[in-house]
């Protein structure tokens, strides 16, 4: 699993660094001009054309009730959410989670155990609400994992560990994996995802 984290970090680290630099530069430009952001001319082709997306997967069609900002680190609350009649759970590793190292590891472990059918009190994952896994935002760094002596980007750590441990099981039972990507407001962030 950690090799997969390292592989993703090596593959995307330069892009993430460039994203951070562009973000800082853009903020300085806006502050200097006392201006507000606008749409980039680079994306006019997307905005000005008609386009469609693929059909929603079957388990995502009926989502009348979703539970938001459920931290998987709170085991009792997470199990209660899994046992609820909701159709989806925004399983939050970002803002609603407060990702300190201990709770973060507990949250990852709880998701992995729920998917594997080993979380006490939780239903089988194919009978539980859909997990909409929400990794940390691009501005969050994981200080406890170093790749080539550098702290790893938090969302890459979350994505890699969740994919490595859960993706095949979720896919096999028609339950994902589905990710909720927060704060993706610029086309350069979309290109990383």
N, C-alpha and C positions, 0 to 999 in steps of 0.2 A: 504494500500500500504506500509506504513512504517512497519507494522507487518511482511509483506512478506520480506522486506529488512532485518529486524532483524532476521527472520528465516533463510535466506540464509547466513547471516554473522555468526550466531551461528553455522550453519552446516559446513561452509567451513573455518572459521577463523583460526583454527589450521593448516589446510593444506596451507593456504596462508602464515602464519607465517613461516612454514617449508620451503616453496618455497623461501621466502626472505632470510632465513638463508643459505640455500643451494647455492643460487645465490651469496651471499657475500663470503661464504667460497670458492666457485669455482673461483671467481675473485681473491681472495687472493692467491690461489694456482697457478693460471696462472701467476699472477704478480711475485710471488716469483721465479717461474721457468723460467720467461721470455718466456712463451710458448703460443701457440695458442690453442683454443678449438678444440676438435675432437668429432666424434660421440661416444656416450656412448655405452659400450659393452652391456648394458641392452637392447638396442634397436636393436641388430643385427638380431634377429628373424623377426622383421618387415622389415628391409632393405633387408634381404637375401631371403625373400619369395615373391611369387606372391600374390597380393591381389587386390581387386576391391572395389569400392564404389557404393552406390545405384545410380540409374538414377537421373539426375537433375530434380527438379520440373519443371512443364510446363512453368511457368512464368520466369524461369531462363534460358531456352534454347536459346532464341534469345537475346543476350546481346552484340550487336555490338557497342553500345555507352553507356558507363557509365560515370556519372559525379562523380569525386573524391573529397574527402575532403570538402564536403558541410556542413557547420556549420548550424544547424537548428536554432541557436540563431539569425542569420541574417534573419529575417522574410521575407523581400523582396526577398533576394537571394534564400531562401528555397522555397518560393512560385513559383518563376520563374523556379527553377529546377523541381518542381512538374508539372509544365505546359509544360515542354520541351518535345521534341520527343525522349529523351534518354530512354533506356530500364531500366536503374538502376541508383540509387543515393547512393553513399557511404555517409551515413548520419553520420557525424563524431562528436563524443563526446570526441575524443582523441586529437592528436596533432594539427589538422587543426581547432580545436574548441577553444583552449585556455580556458580551463574550470574553469574560475572564477565563483563564486557562482551565481551571478545574471544572466549572460549569460547562464550558465548551466541550471538553472531553466527555462529560457525563451526557450531554445532549447528543453528541455523535454516537456514543455507545447505545443510548436509548433508541435512537432511530434504527441503528443496525440490528439491535435485538428485536425490535418490533417487526421489522421486515423479515427477519429470520424466524419469527414465531417463538422467540425466547424471552419476551418481555412479560413478566408476570402480570396477569389481569387484562392484557391486551388481546383483542380478537385476531384471527388470522388476517394477514394484510389484505388479502383479496376481499374480505368482508368489512374492512375498516374504511373510513373516509379516505379519499385520495390525499396523499401527502404532496403538497406543493412546497418543495424544499427551497428555502430561501437562504442562499449563501450570503456571507458578508458583502458589503458594497466594496467597490474597487479602491476606496480610500483607506480601507482597514488592512493593517499589516499583522501577520502572525509572528510575534516576537520569539516564540518558542521553537520555531522550525527554521533552520538555516539551510540554504542551498548555495553551495560555493561561497560560504561565509557571509551570505546576505540573507536578511529576514525575508520570508516568503510572503507574497500577497495573500491575504486572508481568503478572498473568494476562490482562489485556485486551490488552496488547501482544503477548503470545505467541499468544493466540487469534486476534487480528486478522491477524497476519502469516501464521500457518499456514493460516487459512481463505482469505485473499486469494490466496496462492500455490499452495495444494495442494487445496483442497476440490473443485473441479470435476473434476480428474483422478482423485482418489480415488473420488468418487461415480461417475464414468463407468465405472470398472473394478470396481465393487462392493466397493471396499476402504475405504469410509468416507465422509467423515471420522469417526473415532471419537476421543473425548476421554475421558481418565481424569481425573476431577476429584478431587484429593486434599483431605483435611481439610475436607470439607463436612459439618460436624457440627450445624449449626443451620438451621432452616427459613428464616431470613433470608438465609443464604448460598445456599440452593437457589433462592430467588427471583431472585437475580442470575444464576444459570446457566440 
